[in-house]
Amino acid sequence: MKLGFAAKMAPMFTRPGALQEMEGFVKVEVLLTNNLSEYDELNVNMYWNTIEDFTRWKNSAAFKEAHKGPTNAEQESPILGGEIIISEVVSTLESNA
């Protein structure tokens, strides 16, 4: 996204709403890539119980509402690009403390 917009945009991905009510939703994490000088990069990691749960979210009216662009024609989106990458957690390690 355009430089300087990450701090404003990150909370939009974690605000309370319909996402929390979706079946199979576990959590969402927003990561900011450090040391970039030309643009900001956010990685939005969503965790779901199953791929089917995610697919239901992606096809829902709530998803469409959450991802609609600016309503003011003069307001330009700070988003430069995006890609959905689906990964499966195959191994984890947690603290013993």
ABEGO torsion letter per residue (X at the ends): XBBGAAAAAAAAAABBEAAAABBGBABBBBBBBBGBAABBBBBBBBBBABAAAAAAAAABAAAAAAABBBABAABBBABAEBBBBBBBBABBBBBAX
